[in-house]
Amino acid sequence: MPKQGWTLDIATCLRSCCPQADLPIENRAIGGYSTQFPVRTMEADILPFHPDLIILHDYGPADIYQQIVTSIHTYSTAGILLQSDLPHLAAH
């Protein structure tokens, strides 16, 4: 179950937009680490779940982001949303 408030907001928004869809939503974040860590663990922590959409919000160098995006495109068909700042969701 997602723990960060913005993750819950996104889950609520997606579920309200697609009420008939079964949307398992997981926050696979590891707090306290920048992009240098998840680039090493995503093949074990994310890709085995075969997600349809990956929302990537992290801090770190652009070249590491590119490595993550390339790996996702290489090993999955998931869509990718790069979230550079915490989202501001419109009221429903």
N, C-alpha and C positions, 0 to 999 in steps of 0.2 A: 504494500500500500504506500502511495506517495506520502512524503512527510513535509516537504517544503510547500508553503502556501501557494506559490505560483503554479506548482505542479498540480495541486488540487483544483485551482482555478481553470487550468487548461483541460483537465479531465472533465470537469463539470461542463465546460463550454462544448467540448467535443461530444459528450453524451447528450447534451440538450439539442445539438444540431443533428445528431444521428440517433434518435431514440430507439430505433429498431435494431441497431447494430450491437453486436456483442464486442465491446471494446475493453479487453484487458489492458490496463495501463500500469506500467511499472516504472518507478524511478530507480534506475540502476547506478545512480551517482555514488561516488565514494568521496565524501566530504574532505576538504582540506588538500586536495590534489589538483594541480593544473593539468593541462593537456599532455604533458610528458608521461603521466602515469596511465591514463586510459588508453593511449595508443598501444601500450603493451598488453593490456588485459581485455580489450574489447572482443577479441576472437573467442574468449572463454566466457566473458560476462554478458555479452549482448547478442552476438550473432547466432548462437544455438537456439535462441527463442524465435527466430525467423520473423522479426518485426516487420510490419507494413510501413511504419513511419518511425524514424528516429529523430528526436528533437535534441540537438546537441547544444548545450550551454556550458561553456567552460572558459577558463582564462588561460592564455598561453600564446606561444608564437604561431603565426599564420602557417608556417611550414609544417608544424605538427598537426594543425587542423587539416591541412591538405592530405597528410598521411592517413588520418582517420577517414576522411571522405573517400579517398582512393581505396582504402581497405573495405569500406562498406560497399562501394560500387563493385569491387572485385568479388566479394564473397556473399553478397545478398542483393535482393531486388528492392530493398527498403527505400522509401523516399526519405530525404534528409531535409530537416529544417534547421538552419544554423541560427541560433538565438544569441545575439551579441549582448543584449541587455535584458533585464527582467521584463517580461511582457506586461503591457498595460492593456487589459482586456476591457472591452466595452461592456457596459451593463446590459443585461439581458432583459 
